[in-house]
Amino acid sequence: MLTDLTGSLRFGLKGGGSAGWLVSRGVPLPAVNRIGSWRGTRVLRLGNEDILLLAEGPDSALAELANTWHGATAPKGYSSWREEGWAWMRLSGPQAPQAMERLCALDLRADKFSAEDIAQTRVGNIEAVMVRSQAGFDVLFDVTASAYFARTVTAAARHCTDLLIDTEGHI
C-alpha cells in the first residue's frame, strides 16, 4: 500500500547553527545518517547541519519547535523547506520489501537496513531519502515527482500480486 503522508508535520533545518540550535532546545541528535526520536517525533540526521524532523498526525511539540525557530534570532541555520518542497510517501504491507527490490538497488533486508538507518539514494529513479519505519518504508523526495512516483510504485506492485494499491484513501 502506498500512503501519502505529505500533509503530515515535518520541519527541516540546514546550515551552520542548525544542530546547535536544536540541541539547545532539548532535541537529541543522532549520528549522521541515523534516526533518533524526540517527544514522539523522528529526528533524521542527514548531515552534520542537515536535520529533518517528522511527526505523524498532530504534533504540538514539533509545531511549537518550528514556531520558536521562526521567531529566534540566535544562530539557527536556515529552513530547508522540506515541509513544502518534499513529498512523504510510505510503502507498506507484507509485499513491500519485494516491491522495494524493484524500486531501489540497495540491500534493504532488515539486518542490512534497519529501522535506525537512512539511505540517501534513488527510489523509483527519483533522488530520495528513505527510512524504514515500523509500518514500512518511508520515502521523501521532491514533491513535483509525486505522480511519477505513484505510477512507478504501481508498476512495481503489478509484479507483487499481494501488494495493495488503494486509490480511494491512498495513492
C-alpha positions in Angstrom: 0.0 0.0 0.0 1.3 3.5 -0.8 0.2 6.1 1.7 0.7 9.8 1.1 1.9 11.4 4.3 2.8 14.7 2.6 0.3 16.5 4.8 1.9 15.3 8.0 4.0 17.7 10.0 7.7 17.9 9.2 10.4 20.5 9.8 13.9 20.7 8.3 16.9 22.8 9.2 20.2 23.1 7.3 23.4 25.1 7.6 25.6 26.4 10.3 23.9 26.7 13.7 21.1 24.2 12.9 22.4 21.3 15.1 23.4 23.7 18.0 20.0 25.4 17.9 18.1 22.1 18.1 20.3 20.7 20.9 19.8 24.0 22.8 16.0 23.3 22.6 16.5 19.8 24.0 16.3 17.8 20.8 18.9 15.0 21.0 20.6 14.5 17.6 21.6 11.1 16.4 24.8 10.4 14.4 24.8 11.4 10.7 22.6 9.1 8.6 20.9 7.7 11.7 17.4 8.3 13.2 16.6 9.4 16.7 13.5 10.4 18.5 12.3 13.4 20.5 8.9 13.7 22.1 7.2 11.4 19.6 9.0 12.9 16.6 11.5 11.1 14.4 14.8 13.0 14.1 16.6 12.3 10.8 20.2 13.5 10.7 21.0 13.8 7.0 24.3 15.6 7.6 26.2 17.4 10.3 24.0 20.5 9.9 21.1 19.0 8.0 18.3 17.7 10.2 14.7 16.7 9.4 12.0 16.1 12.0 9.0 14.0 11.1 5.7 13.7 13.0 2.7 11.7 12.0 -0.6 13.2 13.0 -1.0 16.4 15.1 2.2 17.0 17.0 2.1 20.1 19.1 5.8 19.7 20.2 7.1 19.9 16.7 4.8 22.7 15.7 5.9 24.6 18.8 9.6 24.0 18.0 9.1 25.2 14.4 7.3 28.4 15.6 10.1 29.0 18.2 12.7 28.7 15.4 10.8 31.2 13.2 10.9 33.7 16.0 14.5 33.1 17.1 17.3 35.5 16.3 20.3 33.4 17.5 22.4 31.4 15.0 19.9 28.8 13.9 20.7 27.7 10.4 18.0 28.1 7.7 14.8 26.3 6.8 15.3 23.6 4.2 11.6 24.0 3.2 11.1 20.2 3.5 7.6 20.8 4.7 6.7 22.5 1.4 9.1 21.0 -1.1 9.2 17.3 -0.3 6.6 14.6 -0.6 6.5 11.9 2.1 5.2 8.5 0.9 5.1 5.2 2.8 5.2 1.9 1.1 3.8 -0.8 3.5 2.3 -4.2 3.6 3.6 -7.8 3.5 4.9 -7.4 0.0 6.6 -4.0 0.5 10.1 -5.5 0.6 9.6 -7.2 -2.7 8.2 -4.1 -4.3 11.2 -2.1 -2.9 13.6 -4.5 -4.5 12.2 -3.3 -7.9 12.4 0.3 -6.9 15.8 0.6 -5.2 19.2 -1.0 -5.8 20.1 -1.1 -2.0 20.1 -4.2 0.1 17.0 -3.5 2.2 16.9 -6.7 4.2 16.2 -5.8 7.8 19.6 -7.0 9.0 21.3 -4.7 6.4 19.0 -1.7 6.5 17.4 -1.3 10.0 14.8 1.0 11.5 17.6 3.4 12.5 19.2 3.7 9.1 18.8 6.4 6.5 19.5 5.9 2.8 20.1 9.0 0.6 19.6 7.2 -2.7 17.4 6.7 -5.8 14.0 5.1 -5.3 11.9 4.6 -8.5 14.5 6.7 -10.4 14.0 9.7 -8.1 16.6 11.1 -5.7 15.2 10.4 -2.3 15.7 10.0 1.4 14.4 6.6 2.5 14.0 5.2 6.0 12.5 2.0 7.3 9.6 2.8 9.6 7.7 0.3 11.8 4.9 0.3 9.2 7.1 0.0 6.1 9.5 2.2 4.0 9.1 6.0 4.2 10.4 7.8 1.1 10.9 11.6 0.9 11.5 13.3 -2.4 10.8 16.4 -4.4 7.0 16.9 -4.3 6.9 17.6 -8.1 7.6 13.9 -8.7 4.7 12.6 -6.7 2.5 11.4 -9.6 5.5 9.8 -11.3 6.4 8.0 -8.0 2.9 6.7 -7.6 2.9 5.4 -11.2 6.3 3.7 -10.6 5.1 2.1 -7.4 2.0 0.9 -9.2 4.1 -0.7 -11.9 6.3 -2.4 -9.3 3.2 -3.6 -7.5 1.9 -5.4 -10.5 4.8 -7.8 -10.1 3.9 -8.4 -6.4 0.4 -9.9 -6.6 -0.3 -9.3 -2.9 0.6 -5.7 -2.8 -2.4 -3.5 -2.4 -2.8 -0.1 -4.1 -5.8 1.7 -2.7 -6.8 4.6 -4.9 -9.5 6.0 -2.6 -7.7 6.7 0.6 -4.1 6.3 -0.6 -2.1 6.7 -3.7 
